């Protein structure tokens, strides 16, 4: 079955409409309202009871942590170390 010129034109118009329908956009974007503090405020020792279990970090990277590889209970790793 051979398409006529009218069928080709109709197919092209329908295809164009299908493509243009995919370009439609949603509702206009509205920025959400966010309460931003005026400045950064660091916690003081008096604020710690209100932090619900949070505490200030005390890194101890310089200390030796012993035989860390024994945590894995791997005899081969123990032999390598």
C-alpha positions as CSV (number, residue, x, y, z in Angstrom):
1,X,0.0,0.0,0.0
2,X,1.5,3.3,-1.2
3,X,0.9,6.4,0.8
4,X,-0.4,9.4,-1.0
5,X,0.9,13.0,-0.6
6,X,-2.0,13.9,1.8
7,X,-1.2,10.9,4.0
8,X,2.5,11.9,4.2
9,X,1.5,15.5,5.1
10,X,-1.0,14.2,7.8
11,X,1.7,11.9,9.2
12,X,4.2,14.8,9.3
13,X,1.7,17.1,11.0
14,X,0.8,14.5,13.6
15,X,4.4,13.7,14.3
16,X,5.1,17.4,14.7
17,X,2.2,17.8,17.1
18,X,3.5,14.8,19.1
19,X,7.0,16.3,19.4
20,X,5.7,19.7,20.3
21,X,3.4,18.2,23.0
22,X,6.6,16.8,24.7
23,X,8.0,20.3,25.0
24,X,5.1,21.6,27.1
25,X,6.3,22.9,30.5
26,X,4.7,22.6,33.9
27,X,3.4,25.3,36.2
28,X,5.5,28.4,36.8
29,X,8.3,27.8,39.3
30,X,8.0,29.4,42.7
31,X,11.0,29.5,45.0
32,X,10.4,27.9,48.3
33,X,10.5,30.1,51.4
34,X,13.6,29.3,53.5
35,X,14.5,30.8,56.9
36,X,18.2,31.7,56.6
37,X,20.1,32.9,59.6
38,X,21.8,36.3,59.3
39,X,25.2,34.8,60.3
40,X,26.8,31.5,61.3
41,X,26.5,30.8,65.0
42,X,28.9,28.4,66.7
43,X,27.7,26.4,69.6
44,X,28.8,27.4,73.1
45,X,29.2,25.0,76.0
46,X,25.9,26.4,77.4
47,X,24.1,25.2,74.2
48,X,25.3,21.6,74.4
49,X,22.3,20.3,76.5
50,X,20.0,21.4,73.7
51,X,21.8,19.5,71.0
52,X,20.1,16.1,71.6
53,X,23.2,14.0,71.9
54,X,25.5,15.9,69.6
55,X,28.9,16.8,70.8
56,X,32.1,18.5,69.6
57,X,34.5,16.3,67.7
58,X,37.8,15.5,69.3
59,X,39.9,13.9,66.5
60,X,42.7,11.7,67.7
61,X,44.4,10.8,64.4
62,X,47.9,11.2,65.9
63,X,47.4,8.5,68.5
64,X,48.3,4.8,67.8
65,X,45.3,2.6,67.7
66,X,46.9,-0.7,68.2
67,X,46.5,-3.8,66.1
68,X,43.6,-2.6,63.9
69,X,43.8,-5.6,61.6
70,X,42.7,-8.0,64.3
71,X,39.2,-6.5,64.1
72,X,38.6,-8.5,60.9
73,X,39.5,-11.9,62.5
74,X,41.4,-12.9,59.4
75,X,44.4,-15.2,60.0
76,X,45.9,-14.4,56.6
77,X,45.7,-10.7,57.3
78,X,47.2,-11.3,60.8
79,X,50.1,-13.2,59.1
80,X,50.7,-10.4,56.6
81,X,50.8,-7.7,59.3
